[in-house]
Amino acid sequence: MNAKENLLRAIGHNKPQWVPNGMENVVTICSPVVERPGSPGKDAFGVEWSLEEGAQGGTYPSHEGNPVTDLLKWREQTTIPDVNQIDWSSIESQAAAIDREDCMVSGFIEMGLFERSYLLLGMDEALVAYLTEPKLMEELISAVADYKILLIQKFDDIANLDMIWYGDDWGTQNNLFLPPDTWRKIIKPHTQRIYNCMKERNIIVNQHSCGKITDIFADMIEMGADIWNPCQPCNDLAALKKQFADKITFCGGIDSQFVLDKPGVTTDEVRTEVRTRIDQLAENGGYIAAPSHGVPYDQELIDAMNNEIMTYGKQVYLAAGK
């Protein structure tokens, strides 16, 4: 069994032979639409981004860099990218070079519906508008979802995608950005349309959402998410696994905030954390081991994490088979 086959078994809760260490044998191709520029400037929607030299994290939305200054005029003030005017030649060549026997191909699509809304309006203005102008916000969200669907269709036509990493951060450290009912009325139906597009094309839905999203976790599963990353431990991961068992695959969970990035942390603590997450999440498959956030870590800690995933991640399934 190669790594691709084992990963598919993990995602399908179908007796993997080891716990995958991240997206093993998955090649990621980024969307050619610039939704977050790597250097200062505007993205494809007209949002201005800044960069502080030497700071970690890359570009960030500029203060007052949002193009929608009047929600009533969002149509005039929003630039929706035309996917047919984008140069897809590099995507086609990247996809053609991948060995499909050994690897899966994942499209990377960031800045989902909620994220794009606050990038267009500014965070404060967007959060208020979701509560005070829900009809206008849904019209805006619907237009962004229409674009995302066209993007996915074009992307898949060119690259024949196996999976899409679809990013939309719905949570803070303690709760959702939006009241659950507001999320369900505005974000959920149009995210469902995006999921439906993927499902119709047999694309695995790998939903990225940072933060504590426990209140809408069942909704995400009902909608058809196949994988959730990065599984930050501000959620009760063990309880979610127990409740939803084989309905979704957890990817991540190895605590970045209080273990991997903790001052003075030891390799033994990292190994203990890896074993804890595997014990909580790997039963009957459905777990892909990885950090709960992608930030720089000490190489010694990463080496210990990788080694523990490799060794303990095999032992658990060997023991289960006895």
Secondary structure, DSSP 8 states (H G I E B T S, - for coil): --HHHHHHHHHTTS--SS--BSSTTEEEEE-SS-SS-SSSEE-TTS-EEE--TT-TT--EE-TT--S-S-GGGHHHH-----GGGS--HHHHHHHHTS-TTT-EEEEEE-S-HHHHHHHHH-HHHHHHHHHH-HHHHHHHHHHHHHHHHHHHHHHHHHH--SEEEEE---B-SSSBSS-HHHIIIIIHHHHHHHHHHHHHTT-EEEEE--S--GGGHHHHHHHT-SEEE---TTS-HHHHHHHHGGGSEEEEEE-IIIIITSTT--HHHHHHHHHHHHHHH-TTS-EEEEESS-----HHHHHHHHHHHHHHHHHHHHHHT-
